[in-house]
Amino acid sequence: MQQPPLEPHPEPQLAGFTPPPQPDWQAMADRTEAQQRRRKRMLLAGITVVACALGVGAGLFILDRDDKGGKAPGPGGASQSATAAPGQDPNAPTVPGEPNLLRDRSGQVNIALSPDAVLGKVDNGNVLRLRSNGNSYAQAAEPVVDASKSFTVSAWVYNEADGGSRFAISQGDGTSYSFELGREDSNGKKSWVFRMQTDEKGAASTAVAATSDGLNTVRTWALLTGVYDAQGKTLTLYVDGKEAGRAPVAAAWAGQGPLQLGRSRHHGIWSGPWAGVIGHVLVWDKPLTADQVLALKGGKLDKEIKPVGSWLVG
């Protein structure tokens, strides 16, 4: 579905999460590409030298980028260890040596960036800027949670688009999403939304959503937190630490496919491209309470409540 073009806008501002002047996103992307080309040339040169020294052809050498012997990281590939190498910045948002792979600070599920997904920095950490097109998203190698069981997903978001439904986080790449978190634009009403699928067929009529009412969804930072409580059979949306919507749900469906940033799967096609910024992405395999979500907003959540996945938190 064609989305309306984005208009010029002021750089986001939020107390406690204030970005600096907007960087040159294209220049950052160009630098990343140039760095990758240099590393590739150096790597090939090194392989050639070693091969000559051992008296064998370079073609006999196999480069395994995954230290566990699996596939190379990326969409559909094996995930890589999140541990920073000696001398590396422990708060770096990417896997050492992989500038296009977001590092999972909690587990083993790293997230690969598409060509039009660009990293940036704000005062309190790192963010991902997405350009609202089919080539601007990020995808993990696998699901992060079983969506049929209790879980919580949270992120700071900044939506730049006046129109269109936009999804910051979802899970699934088959016929339908399992869950999605973002901004809904339906019949002229714009709201934050946390939605889950309750039937394998992926029909809109089988989805359940918790939506906000009367909250601004454009050009303002918001902490979105979606909680699914399988035991309590409830779906709850929190905005900036406060409950903004709730819906009953008898049971949820865990569709196939990995975690996504900046898009969602609807009826077998990608839709809802995110336009703006996403940061501080966290996922738990348990339902956070209202008090815990409020503590998360203030940065005071008990450290013992550890997420199973965390990206862009450094």
N, C-alpha and C positions, 0 to 999 in steps of 0.2 A: 504494500500500500504506500502510495506516494505521500510523504510528509511535507507540510508547508516549510518554506525556507526560513532560516533563522535570521533575526534582526540583530543589529549591533546592540550591545548591552554593557552596563558597567560591570566591573569585576566584582565577584561575590564578596560580601562582608558579613562577619558574624563574630560577636564577642566570644573570645576563647577559641576561635577557630578561624582566624583572619588570614586570608591569603595575601601574598605580596602582589605587586603589579603583575599583570598577566605576562608570562614568558612568551618567547617566540616559539610556538609549538612546532611550526614547520622546521625551524632551525634545529630544534631538539631532535626531531625525527631524522633529519639529514645527518646529524652528528652520530646518532645511533647506527644508522646504516653504514656510514664511513668506518666506524669502529669495528663493525662486524666484518667488513671487507678486509681491513688491516689484520684482524685476528686470523681470518681464513688464510691470507697470504703467508703469515708467519707460521701457522700450523703446517701448511703444505711444505714450506721450506724446511721446517724441522724434521718432518717425516722423511723428506728426501735425503737430508744429511745422515740421519740414523740408518736409513736403508743402505746408503752407499758405504757407511762405515762397517756394516755387518755383511756386506757383499751380497745382498739380496735385493730384489726389486721392490720398489715402493708399493707396487700393486698388491703385494702379499700382506701388507699391514692393514688391519681393520681398526678403525677408530670407534670406540664405544663411549658415547657421551653419557651413558647412564652407568654409574658405578655399581649398580646392582645387576648389570647384565641385561636389562630390559631394553625396550625401545627408547629412542631419543624422546626427550620431553616435548610436549606439544599436544594439540588436539588429537585425541585417540591414542597417544603414546603413554609410556610409563612415567609416573611422577618421580621427582628427584629429591634427594635429601634437602631439608630446609636449613641445615647447619651451615653457618658462615665459615668460610675457610680462614686460616690464620692470616691476619693482616687485612681482612675484609671488614667493612663497616657492618657491625651487627644489626644496625637499623636500616640497611640498604633494602629497598623494596623488591629487588630482583635477586634471582639465584646468581651466585658468583660465576662470572663468565657467560651468563645468559641474560643479556639486557632486555630481552623480550619475554621473560618468564617471571611472573610475579611469584615471590617466595612465600610459601605458607609458613608462618611463624609458629604455628601450633602443631601441624601434622605433616603429612607427606603429599598433599594435593596441591601442587603448584598450578598456576593459571597462565596460559599462553596468550600473549597479546596479538591481535590482528594488526595489519600494517597501519591502519588509521587510528589506533588506540595509542595515546601518548601520555607518558608520565610527567608529572609536575610536582612542585613542592608548595606547601603552605607552612605557616608558622609552627603548627603542631604535628607536622608529618608530611606524608606523601599522598598524592591523589592521582586518579586516572581520569583523563579528559577524553570524552567520546564525542564524535562529530555527527551523530544522527544519520548514518548511512549503513549500507549493508556490509561494509568492510571496516566497521569501527565497533569492536566488541572484544571481549576476552572470554576464553573458554578453558575450563579445567580438564584434566585427563579422565576424571571419573566423578560420580556423585559424591557429595560431601556428607549427606545424611540420608537416612531412609525416611522419605516423606510420609510413609504410612504410620510412622511413630512420632512421638513428641519431639519437637525441635524449636529452635529460635534462630532467626536470621536478622542481622542489623547492619546498617551502614549510614554514614553521613552522605547526603546527596545534595546536589544543586542543579535544578532543572532550568535550562535556558529557553525552552520552547513554549510559546504561548498556546499552541494547539497540538492535538494528537495525544494518544495514550503512549506513555514511555515507561519502560521497565528497567530498573537499575540492577536487579538480581532476579534470576529464575533458576530452575533446575529442570533439565530434560531436553532432548534433541530428537525425540521420536515424533509421534503424531501430535502430542500435546505436552505442555509444561506440567510439572507436578505442583510447583508453587511459583508465584511471581510477586515481586514487591516493587512498587513504583508509583507512577501518576496515571490516574484514569481520566479520560476525557470522553464523556458519554452524554449525548443529548444536551450539550452546552454546559454540563456540570463538570467541573474539574475538582478532583479530590485525590488524596493519597490513598493507596489501596494495597491490601495484602490478600491475595486470592489463592485458593487451592482447588485442585481437581479431585472430584470424588468418584469418577467413573473412567474406565479404561478408554472409552470411545473418544474422549476429549471434546465432547460437545459443550457448547457454552451453557446449556441448560443444566449441566451437571456440576458446574463450578459453584463454589461458595466464596463470598468476599466480605471482608471487613473494610469499610471505607470511612474516611474522615468527613466532617461536615463543617464548612465555613472557614477552612484553613487555606492560606495562600500556598500555591504550589509552583509559582514561577519566580525565578531570580531571588530565591531566598534559601539559605542553608536549612536543612531539616535532618534530624536524626530519626530515621525510620526503623522500627523494630517490629517484626512479625513473630507471633508466638502461636504455635499449634500445640494444644494440650490434648493428647489422645485420650487420656483418662477422663478429663473433664468435658471432652467433646466440644471444645470451643476454639475459635479462631479469633485472635486479638491483634489489632493494629495499635501501636504506640507511636506518637509523633512528639519528638523532643521530650521523651520520658513520660508522657502522659497518655492515658488510654484515649484513643480517638475513634475507635470502632470495634465492634464485637459481633460475631455471628456463630450460631450453633452449627456443628458439622458432625454427622453421625460417624463417618469414617473417611479417611483420606486415601488417595491412590498414589503409589510410588511408581511413576513412569520411568522409562529407560532414559539414560543419558546424563551427562555431567552438569556441574554448576556453570552458569553463564553470568557474565556481567554485561549489561548494556543491551539486552534483547531478551525475547521470550518466544516460545514455540506455540503457534496457534494453527490448528488444522493442517499440520504438516509443513508450514512455512514460517520463516522468521518474521517477527513483527515487533512493533513498539521500540524502535531504536532509541537509545538514550541520547539526549542532547544536553551535554554539560559535564559535571564533575561527580565522581564517586570516590569516597575515601573511608578508611577505618572499617573494613568489611569483616564481620565476625559471625561465626556460626557455632551453635551449641547443639548437642544431641539430647537436649532436655528443655522443658518449658521454663523460662525465667518468670519469676513472680513480678507483680507490679512494682514492689519495692526494689527488686533487683534491676529492673529496667530503668527506674528513676536513678538508682545509684550509677548505672552505666552512663547515663546522660551527664552526670557530674564527675565522671572518671573515678568513682569510688567503689566500683563493684569489687567484691571480695575476690582476691587473686586465686583462691581455692576453687572458684567457679570457672574452670578452664574451658575455653572454646575448643572445638575439634578442628576448626579452621580459622585462620586470621591472616588477612592480607592488607597491605598499605596501612599498617599500624605503627610503623617506626617514624 
